[in-house]
Amino acid sequence: MAALRASAWCLAPCKTSGSTRSMKAAGFYIISKKTSPTAAATSIHKSSPKGTFRPPFEVKEQVTHSMPQEKMEIFESLEDWAETNLLTFLKPVEESWQPKDLLPDPASEEFFKQVTELRERAKEIPDEYYVCLVGDMITEEALPTYQTMLNSFDGVRDETGASLTSWAIWTRGWTAEENRHGDLLKHYLYLCGRVDMRQIEKTIQYLIACGMYINTENSPYRGYIYTSFQERATFISHSNTARQAKQYGDLKLAKMCGTIAADEKRHAAAYTNVVEKLFELDPDGAVVAFAEMMKKKIVMPAHLMFDGRDGALFDHFAAVAQKLGVYTASDYADIIEFLMGRWKVESLVGLSDEGKKAQDFLCQLAPRYRRLEERTQGKGKHGPKQRFSWIFDRELQV
């Protein structure tokens, strides 16, 4: 696979759903040697009854509601704690930045001049960067899926759509803040003239229709571990696009990406804080949930990405991100080490046998990835070329 060659990062084969797969350690997805990661986990719908809509990718094996009642009661008991330790991570709307603050002002007489300058700066940025930026934007634009996912977690979901529990207020507030990210990047990309907006918009529609499956089983233990990891990964990705935009000489684009990265870092801190509390109250349950999520891998939220043409689009996007250094296998290992330290996993005591096994597995995980990274450095730098519809079918080496 192109993506596998680009990252040169795979673990030993394992049995999953009756087939042997190699797991891409960059954390983007589980990948099969013979099929795309999406195809490995799903089936592709090739036809439907006339007039019936079906998403192009369908997850065939799903597990739901695995968390016992006593675990849900923990979240009920944390309602007051969440009010003072979670909601404080949200900013008041009147103090928040808005996309207009960072884009050309359409009400200004200088608007056309500002757009011209934006487009001139964009000419100096390579296609590889725009594939990464588009992929990041599409991921942000699938926000309806992520709010749906958060509201699938037992014990913390928004039961009415306007619930006043701390958990529900957090989910809506987080969603409202995240909504600005896709808006900002989409407006920028629309103005820059470097990308095919119709293909991008199709990809967004496909992605939202497909949804996501991240192995949380409706458990907020697993769910908040996922978001702790994922928000930190997104912080890293946007930080790297900010850094690279600055290197290309576009300081305004760098500011856009950096502003989004700052939000993601704050959101990551919030979710990490929740899981830290779970480790305090229920270390056994928390460490087992952490291990289970890591065994299945932290798949990226846009893993069912499709543009109507490329059945392995996410593979190819991930390969470019790995190659450009926007989000890499090394970043995945860094996040594991960060969370292990923050949640003090190595120093946990009094665990059950299952908890001890989970602890042992987790303690070996990051070093294992580091050793694999060292062995594979320098391999697979010259993969095949791949066309990307987002950049008018221009080819990139993946």
C-alpha positions as CSV (number, residue, x, y, z in Angstrom):
1,M,0.0,0.0,0.0
2,A,1.2,3.5,-0.7
3,A,0.4,4.7,2.7
4,L,2.2,1.9,4.3
5,R,5.3,2.6,2.2
6,A,5.1,6.2,3.0
7,S,5.2,5.7,6.7
8,A,7.1,2.4,6.8
9,W,5.3,1.8,10.0
10,C,3.5,-1.5,10.7
11,L,3.2,-3.9,13.6
12,A,3.3,-7.7,13.4
13,P,0.2,-9.1,11.7
14,C,-2.8,-9.9,14.0
15,K,-6.1,-11.6,13.6
16,T,-9.0,-9.2,13.3
17,S,-12.5,-10.3,12.2
18,G,-11.2,-13.4,10.5
19,S,-8.5,-11.7,8.4
20,T,-4.8,-11.0,8.9
21,R,-4.0,-7.3,9.0
22,S,-1.1,-5.0,9.5
23,M,-1.7,-2.1,11.9
24,K,-0.3,1.3,10.8
25,A,1.3,2.6,14.0
26,A,1.0,6.2,13.0
27,G,-2.4,5.9,14.6
28,F,-4.5,6.9,11.6
29,Y,-6.1,3.6,11.0
30,I,-5.9,-0.2,10.8
31,I,-4.7,-1.1,7.4
32,S,-4.9,-4.3,5.4
33,K,-2.0,-5.3,3.1
34,K,-4.5,-6.0,0.3
35,T,-7.2,-3.4,0.8
36,S,-7.5,0.2,2.0
37,P,-8.0,0.7,5.7
38,T,-11.6,1.7,5.1
39,A,-12.3,-1.4,3.1
40,A,-10.7,-3.5,5.8
41,A,-13.1,-2.3,8.4
42,T,-16.1,-1.8,6.2
43,S,-17.9,-2.8,3.0
44,I,-18.2,-0.5,0.0
45,H,-21.8,-0.1,-1.1
46,K,-21.8,-0.5,-4.9
47,S,-25.5,-0.4,-5.5
48,S,-28.8,0.4,-3.8
49,P,-32.4,0.0,-4.6
50,K,-33.6,2.8,-6.9
51,G,-34.3,5.9,-4.9
52,T,-32.6,4.6,-1.8
53,F,-29.6,6.4,-0.3
54,R,-26.8,4.3,1.2
55,P,-23.5,5.7,2.4
56,P,-20.5,4.5,0.4
57,F,-18.8,2.8,3.4
58,E,-20.6,0.8,6.0
59,V,-19.1,-0.6,9.3
60,K,-20.3,-4.2,9.5
61,E,-19.2,-5.1,13.0
62,Q,-20.2,-2.8,15.8
63,V,-20.4,-3.2,19.6
64,T,-22.7,-1.1,21.7
65,H,-23.5,-0.4,25.4
66,S,-20.8,-2.5,27.0
67,M,-20.4,-0.3,30.2
68,P,-22.2,-1.7,33.3
69,Q,-24.6,0.4,35.3
70,E,-22.3,1.0,38.2
71,K,-19.8,2.8,35.9
72,M,-22.6,5.1,34.7
73,E,-23.3,6.0,38.3
74,I,-19.7,7.3,38.6
75,F,-20.6,10.0,36.0
76,E,-23.8,10.9,37.7
77,S,-21.8,11.5,40.9
78,L,-19.3,13.7,39.0
79,E,-22.0,16.2,37.9
80,D,-20.9,18.9,40.3
81,W,-17.3,18.2,39.7
82,A,-17.8,18.6,35.9
83,E,-19.4,22.0,36.5
84,T,-16.2,23.4,38.2
85,N,-13.6,21.3,36.5
86,L,-14.8,20.8,32.9
87,L,-17.0,23.8,32.0
88,T,-14.2,26.2,33.0
89,F,-12.3,25.0,29.8
90,L,-15.0,26.7,27.6
91,K,-14.6,30.4,26.7
92,P,-17.5,32.9,26.8
93,V,-18.8,33.6,23.3
94,E,-18.1,37.3,23.6
95,E,-14.5,36.6,24.4
96,S,-14.0,34.1,21.6
97,W,-12.3,34.7,18.2
98,Q,-14.5,34.3,15.1
99,P,-13.4,33.3,11.6
100,K,-14.0,36.9,10.3
101,D,-11.3,38.1,12.6
102,L,-8.7,36.2,10.6
103,L,-10.1,36.5,7.0
104,P,-10.4,39.4,4.5
105,D,-13.3,41.6,5.5
106,P,-16.1,41.5,2.9
107,A,-17.5,44.8,4.1
108,S,-14.2,46.6,3.7
109,E,-13.2,48.6,0.6
110,E,-9.9,46.7,0.9
111,F,-11.6,43.3,0.5
112,F,-10.5,42.6,-3.1
113,K,-7.0,43.8,-2.4
114,Q,-6.8,41.5,0.7
115,V,-8.1,38.5,-1.3
116,T,-5.5,39.2,-4.1
117,E,-2.8,39.3,-1.5
118,L,-4.0,36.0,0.0
119,R,-4.0,34.3,-3.3
120,E,-0.5,35.6,-4.1
121,R,0.8,34.1,-0.8
122,A,-1.0,30.8,-1.6
123,K,0.9,30.5,-4.9
124,E,4.1,29.9,-2.9
125,I,2.7,26.9,-0.9
126,P,3.2,23.4,-2.3
127,D,0.3,21.0,-3.2
128,E,1.4,18.6,-0.4
129,Y,0.6,21.2,2.2
130,Y,-2.8,21.9,0.7
131,V,-3.7,18.2,0.7
132,C,-2.9,18.2,4.5
133,L,-4.9,21.5,5.1
134,V,-7.9,20.2,3.1
135,G,-7.8,16.9,5.0
136,D,-7.7,18.8,8.3
137,M,-10.6,21.1,7.2
138,I,-12.7,18.1,6.1
139,T,-12.1,16.5,9.4
140,E,-13.3,19.6,11.2
141,E,-16.3,20.0,9.0
142,A,-17.7,16.5,10.0
143,L,-18.5,18.1,13.4
144,P,-22.2,16.8,13.3
145,T,-20.8,13.3,13.5
146,Y,-18.6,14.1,16.5
147,Q,-21.5,15.7,18.5
148,T,-23.6,12.6,17.6
149,M,-20.8,10.4,18.9
150,L,-20.5,12.3,22.2
151,N,-24.2,12.1,22.7
152,S,-24.0,8.3,22.3
153,F,-22.0,7.9,25.5
154,D,-24.1,6.3,28.3
155,G,-24.4,8.4,31.4
156,V,-23.3,11.8,29.9
157,R,-25.5,12.2,26.7
158,D,-27.7,15.2,26.2
159,E,-31.1,13.6,26.7
160,T,-33.2,16.5,25.4
161,G,-31.0,18.5,23.1
162,A,-31.0,21.4,25.6
163,S,-30.2,19.5,28.8
164,L,-28.7,21.5,31.7
165,T,-26.4,18.7,33.0
166,S,-22.7,19.7,33.0
167,W,-21.9,16.9,30.6
168,A,-24.5,18.1,28.1
169,I,-23.5,21.8,28.4
170,W,-19.9,20.8,27.8
171,T,-20.8,18.8,24.6
172,R,-22.8,21.7,23.1
173,G,-20.2,24.3,24.2
174,W,-17.3,22.2,22.8
175,T,-19.2,21.7,19.5
176,A,-19.9,25.5,19.3
177,E,-16.2,26.3,19.7
178,E,-15.1,23.6,17.2
179,N,-17.6,24.8,14.6
180,R,-15.4,27.9,14.0
181,H,-12.5,25.7,12.9
182,G,-14.0,24.3,9.8
183,D,-15.6,27.6,9.0
184,L,-12.3,29.4,9.1
185,L,-10.4,26.9,7.0
186,K,-13.2,26.4,4.5
187,H,-13.4,30.2,3.9
188,Y,-9.7,30.4,3.5
189,L,-9.6,27.5,1.0
190,Y,-12.5,29.0,-1.0
191,L,-10.6,32.2,-1.4
192,C,-7.1,30.8,-2.1
193,G,-7.9,29.4,-5.5
194,R,-5.6,26.4,-5.1
195,V,-8.2,23.7,-4.5
196,D,-11.3,22.2,-6.1
197,M,-14.0,23.2,-3.7
198,R,-16.7,21.1,-5.3
199,Q,-14.7,17.9,-4.8
200,I,-13.9,19.0,-1.2
201,E,-17.6,19.7,-0.5
202,K,-18.5,16.3,-1.9
203,T,-16.0,14.7,0.4
204,I,-17.5,16.5,3.4
205,Q,-21.0,15.3,2.5
206,Y,-19.8,11.7,2.0
207,L,-17.9,11.8,5.3
208,I,-20.9,13.0,7.3
209,A,-23.1,10.5,5.7
210,C,-20.7,7.6,6.5
211,G,-20.2,8.7,10.1
212,M,-17.4,7.1,12.2
213,Y,-16.8,4.1,14.3
214,I,-14.1,4.4,17.0
215,N,-14.7,1.4,19.2
216,T,-16.1,3.3,22.2
217,E,-19.0,0.9,22.7
218,N,-21.1,3.9,24.1
219,S,-18.7,4.1,27.1
220,P,-17.6,7.5,28.3
221,Y,-14.5,5.8,29.7
222,R,-13.4,4.8,26.2
223,G,-14.9,7.9,24.6
224,Y,-13.1,10.4,26.8
225,I,-9.9,8.5,26.4
226,Y,-10.4,8.7,22.6
227,T,-11.1,12.5,22.7
228,S,-8.1,13.0,25.0
229,F,-5.9,11.4,22.4
230,Q,-7.6,12.8,19.4
231,E,-7.7,16.4,20.5
232,R,-4.0,16.3,21.3
233,A,-3.4,14.8,17.8
234,T,-5.4,17.5,16.2
235,F,-3.5,20.1,18.2
236,I,-0.2,18.7,16.9
237,S,-1.5,18.6,13.3
238,H,-2.7,22.2,13.3
239,S,0.5,23.3,15.1
240,N,2.5,21.7,12.3
241,T,0.5,23.3,9.5
242,A,0.9,26.7,11.3
243,R,4.7,26.2,11.5
244,Q,5.0,25.2,7.9
245,A,2.8,28.0,6.7
246,K,5.2,30.4,8.4
247,Q,8.1,28.7,6.7
248,Y,6.4,29.2,3.4
249,G,6.1,32.9,4.2
250,D,2.3,33.1,4.9
251,L,2.1,34.5,8.3
252,K,-1.6,35.1,8.2
253,L,-2.3,31.4,7.3
254,A,0.1,30.5,10.1
255,K,-2.0,32.5,12.5
256,M,-5.2,30.8,11.4
257,C,-3.8,27.4,12.0
258,G,-2.1,28.4,15.2
259,T,-5.4,29.9,16.5
260,I,-7.2,26.6,15.9
261,A,-4.3,24.7,17.5
262,A,-4.7,26.7,20.7
263,D,-8.3,25.7,20.9
264,E,-7.5,22.1,20.3
265,K,-4.9,22.1,23.1
266,R,-7.4,23.6,25.5
267,H,-10.0,21.0,24.6
268,A,-7.4,18.2,24.9
269,A,-6.6,19.4,28.4
270,A,-10.3,19.3,29.3
271,Y,-10.8,15.7,28.2
272,T,-7.5,14.7,29.8
273,N,-8.7,16.2,33.0
274,V,-11.9,14.1,32.9
275,V,-9.9,10.9,32.4
276,E,-7.5,11.8,35.1
277,K,-10.5,12.0,37.5
278,L,-11.6,8.5,36.4
279,F,-8.1,7.2,37.1
280,E,-8.5,8.7,40.6
281,L,-11.9,7.2,41.3
282,D,-11.7,3.9,39.4
283,P,-8.1,3.2,38.4
284,D,-8.9,-0.4,37.4
285,G,-11.7,0.5,35.1
286,A,-9.8,3.4,33.6
287,V,-6.6,1.5,32.8
288,V,-8.5,-1.4,31.3
289,A,-10.4,1.0,29.1
290,F,-7.2,2.8,28.1
291,A,-5.6,-0.5,27.1
292,E,-8.6,-1.6,25.1
293,M,-8.7,1.6,23.1
294,M,-5.0,1.3,22.4
295,K,-5.3,-2.3,21.4
296,K,-7.8,-1.3,18.8
297,K,-5.8,1.8,17.8
298,I,-7.0,5.4,17.9
299,V,-8.4,5.7,14.4
300,M,-8.7,9.3,13.1
301,P,-12.3,10.7,13.0
302,A,-12.2,11.0,9.2
303,H,-11.3,7.4,8.6
304,L,-14.3,6.9,6.3
305,M,-13.3,9.7,4.0
306,F,-14.4,9.4,0.4
307,D,-14.6,11.8,-2.6
308,G,-16.6,9.7,-4.9
309,R,-13.5,8.4,-6.7
310,D,-10.7,7.2,-4.4
311,G,-11.7,4.3,-2.2
312,A,-8.5,4.7,-0.3
313,L,-8.6,8.5,0.0
314,F,-7.8,8.5,3.7
315,D,-4.8,6.2,3.2
316,H,-3.4,8.6,0.7
317,F,-4.1,11.8,2.8
318,A,-2.5,10.1,5.8
319,A,0.6,9.2,3.7
320,V,1.0,12.8,2.6
321,A,0.6,14.0,6.2
322,Q,3.2,11.5,7.4
323,K,5.6,12.4,4.6
324,L,5.2,16.2,5.1
325,G,5.5,15.9,8.9
326,V,2.1,17.2,9.7
327,Y,1.1,14.1,11.7
328,T,3.4,11.2,12.0
329,A,4.1,7.8,13.7
330,S,6.4,9.6,16.1
331,D,3.6,12.0,17.1
332,Y,1.4,8.9,17.9
333,A,4.1,7.6,20.2
334,D,4.6,11.0,21.8
335,I,0.9,11.2,22.7
336,I,0.9,7.8,24.3
337,E,3.9,8.8,26.4
338,F,2.2,12.1,27.4
339,L,-1.0,10.5,28.5
340,M,0.8,7.7,30.3
341,G,2.6,10.3,32.3
342,R,-0.4,12.5,32.9
343,W,-2.5,9.7,34.2
344,K,0.4,8.1,36.1
345,V,-0.2,4.7,34.6
346,E,3.1,3.2,35.5
347,S,2.7,4.0,39.2
348,L,-0.8,2.5,39.6
349,V,-1.1,0.0,42.5
350,G,-3.8,-2.2,43.9
351,L,-5.0,-3.3,40.4
352,S,-6.9,-6.5,39.6
353,D,-5.3,-9.1,37.4
354,E,-7.0,-7.6,34.4
355,G,-5.8,-4.2,35.4
356,K,-2.2,-5.3,35.8
357,K,-2.3,-6.9,32.4
358,A,-3.6,-3.7,30.9
359,Q,-0.9,-1.7,32.8
360,D,1.8,-4.0,31.5
361,F,0.6,-3.7,27.9
362,L,0.4,0.1,28.1
363,C,3.9,0.5,29.7
364,Q,5.4,-1.4,26.8
365,L,3.5,0.3,24.0
366,A,5.4,3.6,23.4
367,P,8.9,2.0,23.7
368,R,7.7,-0.7,21.2
369,Y,6.7,2.0,18.7
370,R,10.0,3.8,19.2
371,R,11.9,0.7,18.3
372,L,9.8,0.1,15.3
373,E,10.3,3.7,14.2
374,E,14.1,3.4,14.5
375,R,14.1,0.2,12.4
376,T,11.9,1.7,9.6
377,Q,13.4,5.2,9.4
378,G,14.5,6.0,5.9
379,K,12.4,3.3,4.3
380,G,9.6,3.9,1.8
381,K,10.4,7.5,1.0
382,H,9.7,7.1,-2.7
383,G,6.2,5.6,-3.1
384,P,4.0,5.7,-6.2
385,K,2.2,8.8,-7.4
386,Q,-1.4,9.4,-6.5
387,R,-4.0,11.8,-8.0
388,F,-5.9,14.0,-5.5
389,S,-9.3,15.4,-6.7
390,W,-9.0,18.1,-4.1
391,I,-6.1,19.7,-6.1
392,F,-7.7,19.2,-9.5
393,D,-6.3,15.7,-10.0
394,R,-2.7,16.8,-9.7
395,E,-0.3,13.9,-8.7
396,L,1.7,13.7,-5.5
397,Q,4.1,11.0,-4.5
398,V,2.8,9.1,-1.5
